[in-house]
Amino acid sequence: MDWRVFFKRGLPFRRRLVRLHHANALFFLILSITGFVLFSGTFRTALPSVRVYVRDIHVWVGIVSILPLLYYLPKMARHLKGLKKKQNQRINLYLILTVLSALIGSGLLLTYHRQFSPQVSTVALFIHDAATWFGVPYTIYHSITRSRWFKKAERATSKSTIVSEPMEIDEKNPIYTRRSFLRVASGGIIVLIFSPFIFRWIKPFFPSMGGQVAETASKNKLVPKPTPNVKSSPPIGGGKKGEFRYYTVTEVPTITNQNFSFTIDGLVQNKKRYNWEQFVSLNRDVQVSDFHCITGWSVYSVTWEGIPLRKILQEAGVKSKAKYVKFYSADGVYTDTLTLKQAMAKDIMVATLIDGKLISQDNGGPVRLIVPKMYAYKSVKWLNRIELIEEEHVGYWEERGYSKNAWVKS
C-alpha cells in the first residue's frame, strides 16, 4: 500500500481510484480484525470488558466505511468504462461491491436491531455471516494476487513457461502455467484455512451434516435425571427452530451432585436451599417461547420445562422492602437483575429441560433462567441463587455498557 497517496491533492482519476481502493482496504482490514475478535469465544472469556469497546470500534468503522462507497458511486460509470475490455476486473468490482453492500446493509440492521423485530435481525445476521465468510477469504486472495511480490513471482515464473516446440492447445491438453499454479495454490491454501470456520457456521442449516447438536451432550453428570413432562417429550413446540450459539465470560463450570445447590434468600419470609435430588423433585411446568440474543440470532419455538419464577417467589414469601430480584451464576462471576414487577411475568422460568432433555452444560444447564421477552443476557446461565434485594444491582453486561432496557421489540 502506498501511504503517500492519502496525502496528495490534485490526483488524476486513476490515482484517486487507487486512494479510494486503499481506504476501503484499510477499513475492511479493521472490520475483519474486530469482527473475528468479537466472534472469538476465547477473547470473550479472557477479556469480556474489552469486548464492548471492540464492538463500538467495529460499529463506527463500519459506519464510516460507507463514505468511500458513497464517494465512489458517482464515479462508477466512468470507472466501468475504463474496464470495458477487462472482464476479470469488472467481475472483481461487482463482487467487492456486492460484499460491501451486504456487509454494510446487514451491519446497520444489526446495529439498530432494537428498531426491528427479531426475524429481521435473524435474516440480517445470516447475510452478514455469509458476506463475511465469502468476503474475507476472497479479499485476502485478491490482496495476495495483486501484491507486488506476487506479481514479481508471476513475472519470474512466466519466463520459464516459454516452450521450445509448438504444442497443440485444446480442452484436453491445456497449458497450465506456473502463474496459474501460484494463483490456484494461493486460493487453495486460503480455502483450507477458512473451511473449518465456514463449515462450523453452515452446519446448523443442514441436519444431514450433523447440524442438529444433541442437547444431552454435557459434562454435567447429575443423577437422577429429571423425567420430562408429557408436554416436553415429544416437545409441544415441535422442537426448537434454529441453533444456540454458546457464550461464556468464564470457564464453563462443571456441576455435579456434590457441588449443586439452588438457593432463594434475601428479603423473603422462607429462605430455601435445595440439593439436586430435592430440586429435581419439584413440580415443573412447560412453556413454548422464543430465545433472542443481543448479537442478532434467535432460536424459535423452544419447549422449556421448569419452575415459573413467580411461583418460586410466591412460595418464598417476598418481604415488602424487596424491590429487585438478583440472579447469580454458578460460574461465580455473572449476575443480573429484574425488578420485582418484571420478575412476576408469567413466562419467566427457572428451566431445567429443553425440548424434553436436560439443558446442556454449554447452554447453561442444568438450571438456567429464561426471560423470553428480553435479550438473553438477562437469562442467567448455571443459575444457583435467587436473592431478593431492596437496592438496584447493575448486571454483568450492563456494567460493561449493555442497556438496562433489555426488552425485545415485538
C-alpha positions as CSV (number, residue, x, y, z in Angstrom):
1,M,0.0,0.0,0.0
2,D,1.3,3.4,-1.0
3,W,0.5,5.6,2.0
4,R,1.6,8.8,0.2
5,V,-1.5,8.6,-2.0
6,F,-3.6,9.6,1.1
7,F,-1.9,13.0,1.4
8,K,-1.6,14.2,-2.2
9,R,-4.1,16.6,-3.8
10,G,-5.0,17.2,-7.5
11,L,-4.5,13.5,-8.4
12,P,-5.7,12.2,-11.8
13,F,-8.8,10.0,-11.9
14,R,-6.9,6.7,-11.8
15,R,-4.8,7.7,-8.7
16,R,-8.0,8.9,-7.0
17,L,-9.4,5.4,-7.5
18,V,-6.2,3.9,-6.1
19,R,-6.6,6.1,-3.0
20,L,-10.3,5.0,-2.7
21,H,-9.2,1.4,-3.0
22,H,-6.6,1.8,-0.3
23,A,-9.2,3.4,2.0
24,N,-11.6,0.6,1.5
25,A,-8.9,-2.0,2.1
26,L,-7.9,-0.3,5.4
27,F,-11.5,-0.1,6.7
28,F,-12.1,-3.7,5.6
29,L,-8.9,-4.8,7.5
30,I,-10.0,-3.1,10.7
31,L,-13.6,-4.6,10.4
32,S,-12.2,-8.1,9.8
33,I,-9.9,-8.0,12.8
34,T,-12.5,-6.6,15.2
35,G,-15.2,-8.9,13.7
36,F,-13.1,-12.0,14.3
37,V,-12.2,-10.8,17.8
38,L,-16.0,-10.4,18.6
39,F,-16.6,-13.9,17.1
40,S,-13.9,-15.4,19.3
41,G,-15.2,-17.2,22.3
42,T,-11.6,-17.2,23.8
43,F,-11.5,-13.4,23.6
44,R,-15.0,-13.1,25.2
45,T,-13.8,-15.3,28.1
46,A,-10.4,-13.7,28.6
47,L,-11.3,-10.0,28.1
48,P,-15.0,-9.6,28.4
49,S,-15.0,-6.0,29.5
50,V,-12.9,-5.0,26.4
51,R,-15.5,-6.6,24.1
52,V,-17.9,-3.7,24.4
53,Y,-15.2,-1.3,23.2
54,V,-14.2,-3.6,20.3
55,R,-17.8,-3.8,19.3
56,D,-18.1,0.0,19.3
57,I,-15.0,0.3,17.1
58,H,-16.4,-2.3,14.8
59,V,-19.7,-0.5,14.5
60,W,-18.2,3.0,14.0
61,V,-15.6,1.9,11.5
62,G,-18.5,0.1,9.6
63,I,-20.5,3.3,9.5
64,V,-17.5,5.4,8.4
65,S,-16.7,2.9,5.7
66,I,-19.9,3.9,3.9
67,L,-18.3,7.2,3.0
68,P,-15.8,5.8,0.4
69,L,-18.6,3.9,-1.2
70,L,-20.8,7.0,-1.5
71,Y,-17.8,8.9,-2.9
72,Y,-17.3,6.2,-5.5
73,L,-20.8,5.7,-6.8
74,P,-20.9,8.9,-8.9
75,K,-17.6,7.8,-10.5
76,M,-18.6,4.2,-11.1
77,A,-19.8,4.7,-14.7
78,R,-16.5,6.3,-15.7
79,H,-14.6,3.5,-13.9
80,L,-16.6,0.8,-15.6
81,K,-16.0,2.4,-19.0
82,G,-12.2,2.2,-18.4
83,L,-12.6,-1.5,-17.6
84,K,-14.7,-2.2,-20.7
85,K,-12.1,-4.7,-22.1
86,K,-11.0,-6.0,-18.7
87,Q,-13.7,-8.6,-17.8
88,N,-11.9,-10.1,-14.8
89,Q,-11.5,-6.7,-13.2
90,R,-15.2,-5.9,-13.8
91,I,-16.2,-9.2,-12.2
92,N,-14.0,-8.4,-9.2
93,L,-15.5,-5.0,-8.9
94,Y,-19.0,-6.4,-8.9
95,L,-18.1,-9.0,-6.3
96,I,-16.5,-6.4,-4.0
97,L,-19.4,-4.0,-4.3
98,T,-21.9,-6.9,-3.5
99,V,-19.9,-8.0,-0.4
100,L,-19.6,-4.4,0.8
101,S,-23.3,-3.6,0.3
102,A,-24.3,-6.8,2.0
103,L,-22.0,-6.2,5.0
104,I,-23.0,-2.5,5.4
105,G,-26.7,-3.1,5.0
106,S,-26.9,-6.1,7.3
107,G,-24.5,-4.4,9.7
108,L,-26.7,-1.4,10.0
109,L,-29.7,-3.6,10.7
110,L,-27.8,-5.5,13.4
111,T,-26.5,-2.2,14.9
112,Y,-30.0,-0.8,15.2
113,H,-31.7,-4.2,15.8
114,R,-33.9,-2.8,18.6
115,Q,-35.9,-0.9,16.0
116,F,-36.8,-4.1,14.2
117,S,-38.3,-7.5,15.0
118,P,-36.0,-10.5,15.8
119,Q,-37.0,-12.0,12.5
120,V,-35.3,-9.1,10.7
121,S,-32.2,-9.5,12.9
122,T,-32.0,-13.2,12.1
123,V,-32.0,-12.6,8.3
124,A,-29.6,-9.7,8.7
125,L,-27.2,-11.9,10.7
126,F,-27.3,-14.6,8.1
127,I,-26.5,-12.2,5.4
128,H,-23.7,-10.6,7.5
129,D,-22.2,-14.0,8.2
130,A,-22.5,-15.2,4.6
131,A,-20.9,-12.0,3.3
132,T,-18.1,-12.3,5.9
133,W,-17.2,-15.9,5.2
134,F,-17.2,-15.2,1.4
135,G,-15.8,-11.7,1.5
136,V,-12.8,-12.1,3.9
137,P,-11.2,-15.1,2.1
138,Y,-11.8,-13.5,-1.3
139,T,-10.4,-10.2,-0.2
140,I,-7.3,-12.0,1.2
141,Y,-6.9,-13.8,-2.1
142,H,-7.4,-10.6,-4.1
143,S,-4.8,-8.8,-1.9
144,I,-2.2,-11.5,-2.3
145,T,-2.6,-11.9,-6.0
146,R,-2.5,-8.1,-6.5
147,S,0.6,-7.6,-4.3
148,R,3.9,-6.5,-5.7
149,W,5.8,-9.6,-4.5
150,F,3.2,-11.9,-6.0
151,K,3.3,-10.1,-9.4
152,K,7.1,-10.2,-9.3
153,A,6.9,-14.0,-8.7
154,E,4.5,-14.3,-11.6
155,R,6.8,-12.4,-13.9
156,A,9.7,-14.5,-12.8
157,T,7.9,-17.8,-13.5
158,S,6.3,-16.6,-16.7
159,K,9.8,-16.7,-18.4
160,S,10.0,-20.4,-17.7
161,T,6.7,-21.2,-19.4
162,I,8.1,-20.5,-22.9
163,V,8.1,-23.8,-24.8
164,S,10.8,-24.8,-27.2
165,E,8.5,-26.6,-29.6
166,P,5.0,-25.9,-30.8
167,M,2.2,-27.8,-29.0
168,E,-1.5,-28.2,-29.7
169,I,-3.8,-26.5,-27.2
170,D,-7.3,-27.8,-26.7
171,E,-9.6,-28.6,-23.8
172,K,-7.9,-32.0,-23.2
173,N,-4.4,-30.5,-23.4
174,P,-4.4,-27.1,-21.8
175,I,-1.2,-25.2,-20.9
176,Y,-1.2,-25.0,-17.2
177,T,1.4,-22.3,-16.3
178,R,3.2,-21.7,-13.1
179,R,1.4,-18.4,-12.9
180,S,-1.9,-20.4,-12.8
181,F,-0.4,-22.7,-10.3
182,L,0.5,-19.9,-8.0
183,R,-3.0,-18.5,-8.1
184,V,-4.7,-21.9,-7.6
185,A,-2.3,-22.7,-4.8
186,S,-2.9,-19.4,-3.0
187,G,-6.7,-19.8,-3.3
188,G,-6.5,-23.4,-2.1
189,I,-4.4,-22.5,1.0
190,I,-6.9,-19.8,1.9
191,V,-9.9,-22.1,1.4
192,L,-8.2,-24.8,3.7
193,I,-7.6,-22.2,6.4
194,F,-11.1,-20.9,6.4
195,S,-13.0,-24.1,5.6
196,P,-13.3,-25.3,9.3
197,F,-14.9,-21.9,10.3
198,I,-17.2,-21.9,7.3
199,F,-18.2,-25.5,7.9
200,R,-19.0,-24.7,11.6
201,W,-21.1,-21.8,10.5
202,I,-23.0,-23.6,7.8
203,K,-23.5,-26.9,9.6
204,P,-26.6,-25.9,11.6
205,F,-28.5,-25.2,8.4
206,F,-28.0,-28.8,7.2
207,P,-29.1,-31.5,9.6
208,S,-27.7,-34.2,7.3
209,M,-24.2,-32.8,8.1
210,G,-24.8,-33.3,11.8
211,G,-26.1,-29.8,12.3
212,Q,-28.6,-30.7,14.9
213,V,-26.5,-30.9,18.0
214,A,-27.9,-33.0,20.8
215,E,-28.7,-31.0,23.9
216,T,-28.0,-34.0,26.0
217,A,-24.2,-33.8,25.3
218,S,-23.0,-32.4,28.6
219,K,-20.3,-32.8,31.2
220,N,-22.8,-32.3,34.0
221,K,-23.1,-35.7,35.5
222,L,-26.2,-35.4,37.6
223,V,-28.5,-38.2,39.0
224,P,-31.3,-38.7,38.9
225,K,-32.2,-37.3,35.5
226,P,-35.4,-35.3,35.5
227,T,-38.3,-37.2,34.0
228,P,-39.8,-34.9,31.3
229,N,-43.4,-33.9,31.4
230,V,-45.6,-35.4,28.7
231,K,-45.8,-32.0,27.0
232,S,-42.0,-31.9,26.8
233,S,-41.4,-35.3,25.2
234,P,-42.2,-35.0,22.4
235,P,-42.0,-31.2,22.7
236,I,-45.3,-29.4,22.2
237,G,-43.4,-26.7,20.4
238,G,-42.4,-29.2,17.8
239,G,-38.7,-28.8,18.6
240,K,-36.6,-25.7,18.5
241,K,-36.1,-23.9,15.2
242,G,-32.5,-22.7,14.9
243,E,-29.3,-23.3,16.9
244,F,-27.9,-21.8,20.0
245,R,-24.5,-20.1,20.0
246,Y,-22.8,-20.7,23.2
247,Y,-21.1,-17.8,25.0
248,T,-19.5,-17.5,28.4
249,V,-17.4,-14.9,30.3
250,T,-15.6,-17.5,32.4
251,E,-14.7,-21.2,32.0
252,V,-17.8,-23.3,31.8
253,P,-18.5,-24.7,35.3
254,T,-18.9,-28.4,35.8
255,I,-21.8,-29.1,38.1
256,T,-22.2,-32.4,40.0
257,N,-24.4,-33.8,42.7
258,Q,-21.7,-32.8,45.2
259,N,-21.5,-29.2,44.3
260,F,-25.0,-28.4,43.1
261,S,-27.1,-26.1,45.2
262,F,-30.1,-23.8,44.5
263,T,-30.9,-21.1,47.0
264,I,-33.6,-18.5,47.4
265,D,-32.8,-15.9,50.1
266,G,-32.5,-12.2,50.8
267,L,-35.7,-10.3,51.7
268,V,-38.0,-13.4,51.8
269,Q,-40.1,-15.0,54.6
270,N,-38.9,-18.5,53.8
271,K,-35.3,-19.0,52.8
272,K,-34.8,-22.2,50.8
273,R,-31.8,-24.3,49.7
274,Y,-32.1,-27.4,47.6
275,N,-29.6,-30.1,46.6
276,W,-30.1,-31.7,43.2
277,E,-32.3,-34.6,44.4
278,Q,-34.6,-32.1,46.1
279,F,-34.6,-29.6,43.2
280,V,-35.4,-32.2,40.5
281,S,-38.4,-33.4,42.5
282,L,-40.1,-30.0,42.5
283,N,-43.2,-29.7,40.3
284,R,-42.4,-28.2,36.9
285,D,-44.5,-26.5,34.2
286,V,-44.0,-26.5,30.4
287,Q,-44.0,-23.5,28.0
288,V,-43.1,-22.7,24.5
289,S,-41.2,-19.5,23.8
290,D,-38.5,-17.9,21.7
291,F,-34.9,-17.1,22.7
292,H,-33.3,-13.9,21.4
293,C,-29.6,-12.9,21.7
294,I,-28.4,-9.3,21.6
295,T,-25.9,-10.2,18.9
296,G,-28.8,-10.9,16.4
297,W,-29.5,-14.6,16.4
298,S,-32.7,-16.3,17.7
299,V,-34.0,-19.7,18.4
300,Y,-37.7,-20.1,17.9
301,S,-40.5,-22.4,19.4
302,V,-38.3,-23.8,22.2
303,T,-40.2,-26.1,24.6
304,W,-38.8,-25.3,28.1
305,E,-39.7,-27.2,31.2
306,G,-39.0,-25.8,34.7
307,I,-40.5,-23.8,37.6
308,P,-42.2,-20.4,36.9
309,L,-40.2,-17.7,38.7
310,R,-43.3,-16.1,40.2
311,K,-44.2,-19.4,41.7
312,I,-40.8,-19.6,43.4
313,L,-41.1,-16.1,44.7
314,Q,-44.7,-16.6,45.9
315,E,-43.7,-19.7,47.9
316,A,-40.7,-17.9,49.4
317,G,-42.8,-15.0,50.6
318,V,-41.4,-11.7,49.3
319,K,-41.0,-9.0,52.0
320,S,-42.4,-5.6,51.5
321,K,-38.9,-4.0,51.3
322,A,-37.9,-6.1,48.3
323,K,-37.8,-4.2,45.0
324,Y,-35.4,-6.2,42.9
325,V,-34.6,-9.9,42.2
326,K,-30.9,-10.6,41.7
327,F,-29.7,-13.8,40.0
328,Y,-26.4,-15.5,40.5
329,S,-24.5,-17.9,38.2
330,A,-22.5,-20.9,39.4
331,D,-19.5,-19.5,37.5
332,G,-19.1,-17.1,40.4
333,V,-18.9,-14.1,38.2
334,Y,-22.1,-13.4,36.3
335,T,-25.1,-11.7,37.9
336,D,-28.1,-9.9,36.6
337,T,-31.3,-8.3,38.0
338,L,-35.0,-7.9,37.3
339,T,-37.4,-5.6,39.0
340,L,-39.9,-7.4,41.2
341,K,-42.7,-6.4,38.8
342,Q,-40.8,-7.8,35.8
343,A,-39.9,-11.0,37.7
344,M,-43.7,-11.7,38.2
345,A,-44.3,-12.1,34.4
346,K,-46.0,-15.4,33.6
347,D,-43.4,-16.6,31.1
348,I,-40.2,-16.2,33.1
349,M,-38.9,-19.6,34.1
350,V,-36.2,-21.4,36.1
351,A,-35.7,-24.0,33.4
352,T,-34.1,-27.5,33.6
353,L,-35.2,-29.1,30.3
354,I,-35.2,-28.0,26.7
355,D,-37.3,-30.0,24.2
356,G,-37.6,-32.7,26.8
357,K,-33.9,-33.1,27.5
358,L,-31.7,-31.8,30.3
359,I,-30.2,-28.4,29.4
360,S,-26.6,-29.0,28.3
361,Q,-23.7,-27.5,30.2
362,D,-22.7,-25.2,27.3
363,N,-26.3,-23.9,27.2
364,G,-26.3,-23.0,30.9
365,G,-27.6,-26.3,32.4
366,P,-28.6,-28.0,34.5
367,V,-30.6,-24.9,35.6
368,R,-30.8,-21.5,33.8
369,L,-33.1,-18.6,33.9
370,I,-35.3,-18.0,30.8
371,V,-36.7,-14.4,30.2
372,P,-38.3,-14.8,26.7
373,K,-39.3,-11.2,26.1
374,M,-35.8,-9.8,27.0
375,Y,-32.5,-10.4,25.3
376,A,-30.5,-13.4,26.5
377,Y,-28.0,-11.6,28.7
378,K,-30.9,-11.5,31.2
379,S,-31.3,-15.3,31.1
380,V,-28.6,-16.2,33.5
381,K,-26.8,-19.4,32.9
382,W,-25.9,-22.0,35.6
383,L,-28.4,-20.3,37.9
384,N,-27.8,-21.3,41.5
385,R,-29.1,-18.5,43.6
386,I,-32.0,-16.0,43.7
387,E,-31.8,-13.1,46.1
388,L,-34.5,-10.5,46.8
389,I,-32.9,-7.1,47.4
390,E,-34.0,-3.5,48.1
391,E,-31.4,-1.5,46.0
392,E,-30.9,-1.9,42.3
393,H,-28.0,-4.1,41.2
394,V,-26.3,-3.5,37.9
395,G,-25.8,-6.7,36.0
396,Y,-22.6,-8.0,34.5
397,W,-23.1,-6.8,30.9
398,E,-25.0,-3.7,31.9
399,E,-22.0,-2.7,34.0
400,R,-19.9,-3.1,30.8
401,G,-22.1,-1.0,28.5
402,Y,-25.2,-3.0,27.7
403,S,-28.5,-1.3,28.0
404,K,-30.6,-1.9,31.2
405,N,-33.6,-1.9,28.8
406,A,-33.4,-5.5,27.5
407,W,-36.8,-5.7,26.1
408,V,-37.1,-7.3,22.6
409,K,-39.2,-5.4,20.1
410,S,-42.3,-7.5,19.3
